């Protein structure tokens, strides 16, 4: 499974929606930290989110500027 931490996350649909809507990876990380303040296992790192956005969603800097 590619990106198992994201694909098995209880908020995976929200994560994908936020990234697809052009929200930054730091914003997504903050949303997850606010949702799960006491459960660090549900937090995702910026590099993980960046890699997922780039490799799985095929979104990069130029494409994000158009969103």
ChimeraX commands (.cxc) that place a marker at each C-alpha (Angstrom):
marker #1 position 0.00,0.00,0.00 radius 0.5
marker #1 position 1.36,3.38,-1.00 radius 0.5
marker #1 position 1.27,5.98,1.80 radius 0.5
marker #1 position -0.30,3.64,4.37 radius 0.5
marker #1 position -0.38,6.32,7.06 radius 0.5
marker #1 position -2.63,8.44,4.86 radius 0.5
marker #1 position -4.66,5.64,3.26 radius 0.5
marker #1 position -5.58,4.18,6.67 radius 0.5
marker #1 position -6.13,7.53,8.37 radius 0.5
marker #1 position -9.69,8.07,9.70 radius 0.5
marker #1 position -9.76,11.49,7.99 radius 0.5
marker #1 position -8.26,10.39,4.66 radius 0.5
marker #1 position -11.17,11.84,2.67 radius 0.5
marker #1 position -10.75,15.20,4.38 radius 0.5
marker #1 position -7.00,15.15,3.76 radius 0.5
marker #1 position -7.50,14.47,0.04 radius 0.5
marker #1 position -10.25,17.10,-0.21 radius 0.5
marker #1 position -8.13,19.79,1.44 radius 0.5
marker #1 position -5.14,19.05,-0.77 radius 0.5
marker #1 position -7.29,18.86,-3.90 radius 0.5
marker #1 position -8.87,22.21,-2.99 radius 0.5
marker #1 position -5.41,23.77,-2.91 radius 0.5
marker #1 position -4.87,23.96,0.83 radius 0.5
marker #1 position -1.22,23.84,1.81 radius 0.5
marker #1 position 0.37,20.87,3.51 radius 0.5
marker #1 position 1.07,22.94,6.64 radius 0.5
marker #1 position -2.63,23.83,6.79 radius 0.5
marker #1 position -3.59,20.15,6.54 radius 0.5
marker #1 position -1.07,19.27,9.27 radius 0.5
marker #1 position -2.55,21.99,11.52 radius 0.5
marker #1 position -6.10,20.77,10.90 radius 0.5
marker #1 position -5.10,17.25,11.97 radius 0.5
marker #1 position -3.24,18.54,15.02 radius 0.5
marker #1 position -6.32,20.53,16.05 radius 0.5
marker #1 position -8.61,17.52,15.50 radius 0.5
marker #1 position -6.36,15.15,17.44 radius 0.5
marker #1 position -4.49,17.26,20.02 radius 0.5
marker #1 position -3.79,14.28,22.26 radius 0.5
marker #1 position -3.11,11.62,19.63 radius 0.5
marker #1 position 0.13,12.25,17.76 radius 0.5
marker #1 position -0.31,9.00,15.84 radius 0.5
marker #1 position -3.03,10.75,13.79 radius 0.5
marker #1 position -0.75,13.66,12.87 radius 0.5
marker #1 position 1.02,13.65,9.50 radius 0.5
marker #1 position 4.33,15.32,8.77 radius 0.5
marker #1 position 4.79,17.99,6.14 radius 0.5
marker #1 position 7.21,15.81,4.10 radius 0.5
marker #1 position 4.68,12.93,4.10 radius 0.5
marker #1 position 1.90,15.22,2.91 radius 0.5
marker #1 position 4.15,16.82,0.27 radius 0.5
marker #1 position 5.21,13.44,-1.09 radius 0.5
marker #1 position 1.59,12.22,-1.16 radius 0.5
marker #1 position 0.42,15.38,-2.94 radius 0.5
marker #1 position 3.23,15.18,-5.50 radius 0.5
marker #1 position 3.28,11.44,-6.20 radius 0.5
marker #1 position -0.28,10.31,-5.62 radius 0.5
marker #1 position -2.26,13.41,-6.52 radius 0.5
marker #1 position 0.17,14.59,-9.23 radius 0.5
marker #1 position 0.05,18.18,-7.93 radius 0.5
marker #1 position 3.18,20.29,-7.88 radius 0.5
marker #1 position 3.98,23.94,-7.35 radius 0.5
marker #1 position 2.93,25.18,-10.80 radius 0.5
marker #1 position -0.34,23.28,-10.72 radius 0.5
marker #1 position -1.09,24.53,-7.22 radius 0.5
marker #1 position -0.76,28.13,-8.38 radius 0.5
marker #1 position -3.63,27.51,-10.82 radius 0.5
marker #1 position -5.95,26.18,-8.10 radius 0.5
marker link #1:1,2 radius 0.2
marker link #1:2,3 radius 0.2
marker link #1:3,4 radius 0.2
marker link #1:4,5 radius 0.2
marker link #1:5,6 radius 0.2
marker link #1:6,7 radius 0.2
marker link #1:7,8 radius 0.2
marker link #1:8,9 radius 0.2
marker link #1:9,10 radius 0.2
marker link #1:10,11 radius 0.2
marker link #1:11,12 radius 0.2
marker link #1:12,13 radius 0.2
marker link #1:13,14 radius 0.2
marker link #1:14,15 radius 0.2
marker link #1:15,16 radius 0.2
marker link #1:16,17 radius 0.2
marker link #1:17,18 radius 0.2
marker link #1:18,19 radius 0.2
marker link #1:19,20 radius 0.2
marker link #1:20,21 radius 0.2
marker link #1:21,22 radius 0.2
marker link #1:22,23 radius 0.2
marker link #1:23,24 radius 0.2
marker link #1:24,25 radius 0.2
marker link #1:25,26 radius 0.2
marker link #1:26,27 radius 0.2
marker link #1:27,28 radius 0.2
marker link #1:28,29 radius 0.2
marker link #1:29,30 radius 0.2
marker link #1:30,31 radius 0.2
marker link #1:31,32 radius 0.2
marker link #1:32,33 radius 0.2
marker link #1:33,34 radius 0.2
marker link #1:34,35 radius 0.2
marker link #1:35,36 radius 0.2
marker link #1:36,37 radius 0.2
marker link #1:37,38 radius 0.2
marker link #1:38,39 radius 0.2
marker link #1:39,40 radius 0.2
marker link #1:40,41 radius 0.2
marker link #1:41,42 radius 0.2
marker link #1:42,43 radius 0.2
marker link #1:43,44 radius 0.2
marker link #1:44,45 radius 0.2
marker link #1:45,46 radius 0.2
marker link #1:46,47 radius 0.2
marker link #1:47,48 radius 0.2
marker link #1:48,49 radius 0.2
marker link #1:49,50 radius 0.2
marker link #1:50,51 radius 0.2
marker link #1:51,52 radius 0.2
marker link #1:52,53 radius 0.2
marker link #1:53,54 radius 0.2
marker link #1:54,55 radius 0.2
marker link #1:55,56 radius 0.2
marker link #1:56,57 radius 0.2
marker link #1:57,58 radius 0.2
marker link #1:58,59 radius 0.2
marker link #1:59,60 radius 0.2
marker link #1:60,61 radius 0.2
marker link #1:61,62 radius 0.2
marker link #1:62,63 radius 0.2
marker link #1:63,64 radius 0.2
marker link #1:64,65 radius 0.2
marker link #1:65,66 radius 0.2
marker link #1:66,67 radius 0.2
view
